[in-house]
Every structure is written in C-alpha cells, then in structure tokens.
C-alpha cells in the first residue's frame, strides 16, 4: 500500500462531504495516486503536524504516517487543540484512532471492541477481516489490520 493511501485510510472519516468522501474511497480502493496539494487542501492541520513530527524524515513515509495517526493525533485531541476543547468526551473518543478487536462481521460493517466499548464501523475500505482479528479504527471506519 502506498503511504498516501494509508494516510487517506486514516483520514477518510474526517471528510464531511459525502461526494468527496466517496471519491476518496474509490482512490483508496483502486490505490490511485493523489497529489500533495489535494491532501494539503483536504487535511491542512494533519499535513502540518505530519511535517512537524517528521523532522528530518520523509513526512510521507509509513513510519511517520503511523506515528502521527496512532500517537500524535490522539494526543492532540486530548490536549483540546484544533477546536477539540469544545467537544465532549464521546465526540473526542469517536475522533481518536483506536486499536480494536473484531467481534462480529456483518454486511458492510464490523462490530469491534476496545476499552470495554463496542461499536459498529464501516468496512468499505478494509474487508476480509475475521472475528478475533485486531484492526485500527477511526471515525466510524475500519482503517487497517493491526
């Protein structure tokens, strides 16, 4: 998987416009190229943070992208940055990346569990996962296998 596709997998749930989100799902599933300028336009805050944490590393490497989404993104939410100071605990939790165990597979979603919380997440960009496997989830989407 291309690093920018990995980035889009994590970020897809942040796109509020359904037409734009559906277009990005197609890019993800077909692993098409996406220009840096488009990612900058869609995810300006995340791109800024990725470039900051990358330091002397390639900001579009798997390592940096995983580090951002799995560590720094959640810390940013906990600190109340980018407007998260106005969100309640459940909204903050929804916006965080979680490592979850798949408890049920049904149609276009998985039922997952993390921290004694069960949720339904869409599997449109991550299919073929079995009960008991662990996946990363973000904003209602199954993102990638752990």
Order of alpha helices (4+ residues) and beta strands (2+ residues): alpha-alpha-alpha-alpha-alpha-alpha-alpha-beta-beta-beta-beta-beta
